[in-house]
Structure formats: structure tokens, C-alpha cells
Amino acid sequence: MGKKFYAVNRDTGNKWKPKHQGNYLVMYDSGYLAEVDESDPHTTTIQKLDKRIWRKVVKDNMRRIING
């Protein structure tokens, strides 16, 4: 499955990159974006992205699913 959404830095315009290899971006039902860190096999952490820094971009194919 291809990426349906991503985050862009509001100041620089750069796409979001994970802090560690294997981290990934998720979107809550509310629309908030968060980074999931599974680098420690015993602990998974989820850190919300700051909406003042990161802008959410939803691709057209996902918009059709959301707006149904």
C-alpha cells in the first residue's frame, strides 16, 4: 500500500523524515500526525508532531476515503 499522507515542515518545506530507521508516521482519527518509534523491542513510543511546525498533506486517493 502506498503512502496516503505525509507531513511537511511549514518553515522549510521539507518532508518529514523519521528520527530513527524503522520509525514511521501515523494519523489519528482526529487528524493529528504522530511518529511511532519501535527501535526498542520492549517499548513502543508515540510522539505527536507539533501542528505549528508540521503541515499534514493528504493525497487525493485518501481524501475520497475520508469524505466517503
C-alpha positions, 0 to 999 in steps of 0.5 A, a space after each residue: 500500500 502506498 503512502 496516503 499522507 505525509 507531513 511537511 515542515 511549514 518553515 522549510 518545506 521539507 518532508 518529514 523524515 523519521 528520527 530513527 530507521 524503522 520509525 514511521 508516521 501515523 494519523 489519528 482519527 482526529 487528524 493529528 500526525 504522530 511518529 511511532 518509534 519501535 527501535 526498542 523491542 520492549 517499548 513502543 513510543 508515540 510522539 505527536 508532531 507539533 501542528 505549528 511546525 508540521 503541515 499534514 498533506 493528504 493525497 487525493 486517493 485518501 481524501 475520497 476515503 475520508 469524505 466517503 
